[in-house]
Amino acid sequence: MTVQPVVVELQTSGRGMSQTVSVENTFTNALPVELRVEDLTFGPEGLTGTGQDSGDLLVFPPQALIQPGQTQTFRIQYVGEPAIARSKHYYVTVAQLPVQLPEGQSAIQILYNFRVLTSIAPPNTQSALRVASAEIARDAAGRPAPAVTFRNDSVAHGYLSQGRLRIVQRDSGGREVFRRVIPGPELQQTIGLGLVGAGQTRRIVIPVALPVEGGEIEADFTAERRR
């Protein structure tokens, strides 16, 4: 099955309180699905599930049986407190349900789950993403790569993929040996959405191979205002 979109931005009031998510059944058999909501919290490793559903989100319909080749639309609506102090985040999981097999028949059922990240920011707020520090680290292949720590001092969450990052490396003598500007779409391809929560700090190793060992890294981030 396919699920679109997988990132949903809602508002605490008005027309932006709800958005639809489409689930297409690309299987040859009917697809039973259920939508489950889980509150999220920010920790040292980023977003983590709480295992709880506060009831802030209403999903309709909560279950559906989607026929082969058909698409079902689900509505996600925020029904929580309108005056929130800072951004809230949730996973809406589109879970494929097991089916009853004919009597005497056994098989292994592989069930698919898709998580839709749903976020709500306080009204009339903007994120305040900035670079807190930058250093030289190692990428997955062991090559020198820039590690950038981002800070968001706002009560609203922000996405690094909605901006651009400039990286400059200077060698031990202060000579510039590397410069690159990474636009938002490229950031999304390499590090994902780059969600930084309200009042949160996040360190990310940018998968860009630096030309030399040592020296110093300079980085700055410019956000694009979209809200």
C-alpha positions in Angstrom: 0.0 0.0 0.0 1.0 3.6 -0.4 0.3 6.4 2.0 0.3 10.2 1.1 1.3 12.5 2.7 3.5 11.1 5.5 4.0 14.5 7.1 1.0 16.5 8.2 0.9 20.1 9.6 -2.2 21.1 11.5 -3.4 24.3 13.2 -5.2 24.6 16.5 -8.2 26.4 15.0 -9.9 27.3 11.7 -9.7 25.4 8.4 -6.2 24.2 9.1 -7.4 22.0 12.0 -7.8 19.0 9.6 -6.2 17.4 6.7 -6.7 14.2 4.7 -4.4 11.3 4.2 -4.9 8.9 1.3 -4.2 5.2 1.5 -4.0 3.2 -1.8 -4.3 -0.6 -1.9 -1.8 -1.9 -4.4 -2.4 -5.5 -3.4 -4.5 -8.0 -5.3 -6.7 -8.7 -2.2 -8.8 -6.4 0.0 -6.8 -4.4 2.5 -8.1 -4.0 6.0 -6.4 -1.0 7.8 -6.7 0.7 11.1 -5.4 4.1 12.1 -3.8 4.5 15.5 -2.7 7.7 17.2 0.3 8.0 19.6 1.6 11.1 21.4 5.3 11.8 20.9 7.9 13.5 23.1 11.4 14.9 22.4 14.4 13.2 24.0 18.2 13.0 23.5 17.7 10.8 20.4 14.8 12.9 18.9 11.2 11.9 18.8 10.1 9.0 20.8 6.6 7.4 21.3 4.9 7.7 24.7 2.6 4.7 24.1 -0.3 7.0 24.9 -3.1 8.6 23.0 -4.1 11.9 24.6 -7.2 12.2 22.4 -6.0 15.4 20.8 -6.5 13.9 17.3 -9.7 12.6 15.8 -9.3 10.2 12.9 -12.2 9.3 10.6 -12.9 6.6 9.7 -10.7 4.7 12.3 -10.9 1.5 10.2 -11.6 0.7 6.6 -11.5 -2.2 4.1 -9.9 -1.0 0.9 -10.6 -3.0 -2.2 -7.8 -3.8 -4.7 -6.7 -0.8 -6.7 -8.9 1.6 -4.7 -7.9 4.5 -2.5 -9.4 5.4 0.9 -9.3 8.9 2.3 -8.9 9.4 6.0 -9.4 12.7 7.8 -7.1 13.8 10.7 -8.4 16.6 12.8 -7.0 18.4 15.9 -9.6 18.5 18.7 -7.3 19.3 21.6 -6.6 22.5 23.5 -6.5 25.5 21.2 -4.1 27.5 23.4 -1.0 25.3 23.4 2.3 26.6 24.9 4.6 24.9 22.3 4.4 22.5 19.4 2.9 19.0 19.8 3.8 16.0 17.7 2.0 12.7 17.1 2.3 9.5 15.0 -0.8 8.4 13.1 0.0 4.9 12.2 -1.7 3.3 9.2 -1.6 -0.4 10.3 -2.5 -3.3 8.0 -4.7 -5.7 10.0 -4.3 -9.5 9.8 -7.0 -11.4 7.9 -8.7 -14.7 8.8 -7.4 -17.5 6.7 -9.7 -20.3 5.5 -10.0 -23.3 7.8 -7.1 -25.7 7.5 -4.9 -23.2 5.7 -1.8 -21.7 7.2 0.5 -19.0 6.0 2.8 -16.2 7.2 1.2 -12.8 7.0 3.5 -9.8 6.5 1.7 -6.7 7.8 2.8 -3.2 6.8 2.7 -0.1 9.1 3.1 3.5 7.8 3.7 6.3 10.2 2.3 9.8 9.5 4.1 12.5 11.5 1.5 15.0 12.5 2.6 18.3 14.1 0.7 21.3 15.6 2.4 24.6 16.4 1.0 27.5 18.5 -0.9 30.1 16.5 1.1 32.9 14.8 4.5 31.4 15.7 7.6 30.7 13.7 10.6 28.4 14.3 13.9 30.0 15.2 16.5 27.6 13.8 20.1 28.5 14.0 23.5 26.8 14.1 24.8 26.5 17.7 28.1 24.9 16.8 30.0 23.0 14.1 32.9 20.5 14.2 34.6 17.9 12.1 33.4 14.4 12.7 33.2 11.1 10.7 30.6 9.9 8.3 29.5 6.3 8.1 32.4 5.5 5.9 34.9 7.0 8.3 35.7 10.1 6.2 35.8 13.6 7.7 32.4 15.2 7.6 30.8 18.3 9.2 28.8 17.7 12.4 26.4 20.6 13.0 24.5 21.3 16.2 21.2 23.1 15.5 19.2 25.1 18.1 15.6 26.1 18.0 14.8 28.8 20.6 11.1 29.1 19.5 8.0 27.6 20.9 7.3 26.3 17.3 9.0 23.4 15.7 11.0 23.7 12.5 12.4 21.7 9.6 16.0 22.0 8.3 14.6 20.9 4.9 12.8 24.2 4.8 16.0 26.2 4.5 19.6 26.1 3.3 22.8 25.2 5.0 26.2 26.8 4.2 29.3 24.9 5.2 32.9 26.3 5.0 36.1 24.4 6.0 39.4 26.1 6.7 42.7 24.2 7.1 45.0 24.7 10.1 46.5 27.7 8.4 43.2 29.4 8.0 43.0 28.9 4.2 39.5 28.1 2.9 39.6 24.6 1.3 35.9 23.8 1.0 32.6 25.7 0.6 29.2 24.4 -0.2 25.6 25.6 0.1 23.1 22.8 0.6 19.5 23.7 -0.4 16.4 22.4 1.4 15.5 19.6 -1.1 19.0 18.2 -1.0 19.0 18.3 2.8 15.8 16.3 2.8 17.3 13.7 0.6 20.4 13.3 2.8 19.2 13.8 6.4 15.4 13.7 6.1 13.1 16.4 7.2 15.5 17.5 9.9 12.8 18.2 12.5 14.1 20.3 15.5 11.5 20.6 18.2 10.5 23.7 20.2 13.3 24.6 22.5 15.4 21.6 21.4 19.0 21.1 20.3 19.9 18.5 17.6 23.3 17.4 16.4 23.5 16.0 12.9 26.4 14.7 10.9 26.0 16.0 7.4 26.9 13.4 4.8 29.3 15.6 2.9 32.9 14.4 2.5 35.4 17.1 3.5 38.6 17.3 1.4 41.2 17.5 4.2 41.6 16.3 7.8 41.6 18.8 10.6 41.1 22.5 10.4 37.9 24.3 11.4 34.3 24.2 10.2 31.9 27.2 9.8 28.2 26.7 9.3 25.2 28.9 9.1 21.5 28.1 8.4 19.0 30.3 6.6 15.3 29.4 7.0 12.6 29.9 4.5 9.4 31.3 6.0 6.5 29.1 5.0 4.0 29.5 7.7 
